Amino acid sequence: MTDIAWIDPLLAAARPQAVAALLRYFRDLDMAEEAFQDACLRALTNWPKNGPPRDPTAWLIFVGRNAAIDAVRKRSKQQPLPDEEHLSDLSDAEAAIAERLDGADYRDDILRLLFICCHTDLPATQQIALALRIVSGLSVRQIARAFLVGESAMEQRITRAKAKVAAAAVPFEAPGPVERAERLGSVAAMVYLVFNEGYSASGGDASIRVPLCDEAIRLARLLLRLFPAEPEIMGLTALLLLQHARSQARFEADGSVILLEDQDRSKWSAKMIAEGLALVDKAIRHRQPGAYQVQAAIAALHARATRAEDTDWKQIELLYGALEAMQPSPVITLNRAVAVSKADGPEAALAMIEPLGDKLSGYFHYFGVRGSLLLQLGRNDEARDAFCKAISLANSPAEAAHIRLHLDRLSGEAAPGRQSAS
């Protein structure tokens, strides 16, 4: 049977541009989504036989557009097509279509779609969830995990957002300067969550999810072009670059996780690090601190450490404290505790995270960190319980395999080389 796995990354990468362009044509969110899905189905039939087109995005837009027009004609039977306000730009001239399918149009279309999804008529959580579903095509399960809520709750949230957009007759056009500034925070949060989903490589192989990181970085750069003097967008872009710079060193060949302290730093992308550090320095000069800038500053401290033992954990702990004051969150407190364990020892860190148990009872990393701290303190039975809970909450085989190394160590079953690596 022909292997068509190569098609999935192409479709995922083309989705934002294609859906945004189809929305511009049809001015109907559901129709644009259906048109893209129809085009994807045709790609799965056509591309294995004929190979990928030179421009997959343009192919999907053209095929999806024609499929949607055909569907409208079938539904309307002998009736004329809807008015221009409902179904726009339906010329059949291929030359005109080709002229619109250029890089500039893609950029404008994507930004238009981002700001539409993040319309102020929607609550912030619905804005981001809708943008994640429509712009990047993340599954409801993936979005729910990012928000630490159940799938059914997230499904309802997205459904309500779509219904509200339709009921409010939200204009499918790029907002003006004032509206763009009002929605910038939600758009930035959406871009960050897209990156985070790719960075965690959940829901599949890392090689398939990495394009999400690339897409998020591309969107962040587009935002930076639109808001070149906004320090938080500088911070966001820097954060994504500095995190993604480590991508080649984060996993073994078999997909197992390599901890930051054990990574081969020669595999880190010097080019991305240089760009990220320059943006961090530029953002700090504005003296308008924000959450993305603080996170970027933390990533910069890791990037500047040539060896793991050179990491300034005390400064990182202070930065997490500042971030905690800006955005109180049990996850931020958990991250701060990791820095405290490096700077002041596991006992102080364990005392910090013990009160978080109820709030993070369904969070894999909480039990992984807790088990590691207990292990360092020699409380092996409690560590084993924490690691077992972590495995039950693992989001990927790689996460589960990493925790099993600790359990093997506790059971005395791991090989010596594997024990030292953990």
Beta strands, then each sheet from edge to edge (+ up, - down):
end
